[in-house]
Amino acid sequence: MSRDCPVVLGAVAYDAKVVNIWEGFRAWFHQNGLATDFILFSNYERQVEALIGGRIDVAWNSPLAWVRSSRLARALGFEVKPIVMRDTDRDLASVIIARADGLLRSVDDLRGCTIATGAIDSPQATILPVQLLKSAGLIPDLDVYLRRSSIGIGLHGDHIGGEREAARALVGGSVEAACIADGNHLLFAQEGTLPAGSTRVIAETPLYDHCMLTSGPAADWSSIERLSDLMLGMEYSDPAVRPLFDLEGLTAWVPGRTSGFGQLEAAVDSELFYDEKGTITAVDYRP
Amino acid sequence: MTIDLDTIGLDQGGHLIIGRVLNQMHEGERVRITGSDPHLELHLRVWARSRGHKAEGRWLIKGNVEKSRWNDAIRTSTEEPESSADATWGLSARGSLMETGGPPLVGHDLDEKIGLWADIAPRLYAQAVSAQWDPNEAIDWTLPTHPDHEVEDAVIQLMTYLIENEQAALLVPAKFIGRIHPHYREILQLLAIQIADEARHIEVFTRRARISGRPLGRSGVAGRASLQTLLEEPDYSLASLLLSVLGEGTFLNLLSFIQRHAPDAITARICELARRDEARHVTFGLAHLEYRVQQEPSLRTRMFSAVEQRHESLRSTSGLSGDVFDALVILAAGEWTPSAVRSGWSLVQELQKEMDEGRRRRLTRLGFSGNEAAHLSSLHTRNFM
């Protein structure tokens, strides 16, 4: 199929808007002289396997999907390549929050507490914050108890429902702390899920990067370069592009970089989420 | 430069204070944010990222996203509508600053001022709003009807006829309203009120018909066929001519006649109230056609054809139902003596003459010669509407 079309892109359908986003980009690419098509996947693991298997040329990958793609590729003797990312994918952080009227003020205070997290495969709301706990000497299920969300497993945390559930559990008093992305801390406060001033950030991860358009072994490199040039040339001032940027949550595409994934690579190893060949090794992970 | 947020956070509206200052700054300029909210730095980074600014600790460097969004935005006049409206303006309020892009309106093909407008529309709308009446308040429904069943049946027959005519008068503007570009909001507003007027007329004529508990009258094929041709006219201006200027114009005489000869106070009152509304509809239709014909005199030829075409399509029908004509005579006669019936008959003849004169007068205002107006008036449906 990819041979009929210069670029076939994969994306995960974590929300209905994904159809509008990639339909819109596809039309824009066509208008600008590059034929593309897209295939939607129900979860990132299936998408990564399609990318590595050459059934799609590029994949709009979560950070965890980038990690697995690169491991699977290396094990097979090739490399996947970073193409572009959103400007808003750079330098994110996750936070562990507690109630502002409580006694918890630092990670050490969490010993013995129950902490709500996102889904098992959410880098921002589970994997990275858990790594933060571990680096502070707190072992999950021994020193702290994790209450993981079961919403959107396989979507690598793209579904915001898991984090909202964690925030509500904190407000409702059924957990002592919650792990969420920095952006969602502001969002939940503004929308009222977390009443303003009701929470305290007791720990924050180092900065990391998020999604990445990744090219696989089937990609025709000249077409991918053309795709990359087109994406980097998209401007927010273009009325045909702006609604798509607003939907996808970016103001500009920027070149993909791999320097922001070191923290997640280490966490994946520590959590035994994937092995070095990209095999899924996480217990209880059924996307 | 420094912005002091004091104790307020970005989760409590602090971004509004920052945004107000950023509006006065140029891309690349820096501003320091101070404040005691414990999440200030965290939220500043998140907020800046999502809005295309850059945050360095508590320093904010202005980006160009906001400018990019509004750079090509356009603003039309708030008061004067444009000569044509673009589908991409969508549902934006006239006079608002319109961000470019977005889904275009689909199916709103009435998007040229000349095809819709009348300068009097805003004033007529204001008048219409203040003249709305509540059927429960404006009419005393407890007043008696005429004791003679035959007279009451004549009233019921007329009400039956009026209901089907008002249904047509409601559906015609309703059919067009969904095709009008909302840039011409005054026309939408006026037609909406007009539709509400017709809804009320349908209500009061129905209530009057049923008040004595006797069954409704007859609905003839010819009358229905005539009304149906109004629904088939696809051109807004020509539909205005057929419905408002000729049809509702003729109805002004009819409603006055029924009011004058009504055998009971309820019938007289509802015809009086309906006539006031109809007069407004006629004024609007006439004003629109005057406006258009002034700029596009060739419209007269199309108006001519529309009247002739409607006449042709109704040639095989008999026109006004005999039941309706007879009912008008009975009302005008007031009793069953031969001399009263003769007098009633002659009054209905007189009514038709008045209707013809009214139509000719209005057509002359649209620039038709006396002969042309007389010819067109003679072709108007015998069903009145």
Interface residues (C-beta under 8 A of the other chain):
Chain A: D87 T88 D91 L92 A93 V95 D182 G183 H185 L186 A189 Q190 L194 A196 G197 R200 V201 E204 E235 Y236 S237 P239 A240 R242 P243 G249 T251 A252
Chain B: G9 L10 D11 Q12 P38 H39 L42 H43 R45 V46 W47 R49 S50 R51 G52 G63 N64 V65 S68 R69 N71 D72 E99 T100 G101 G102
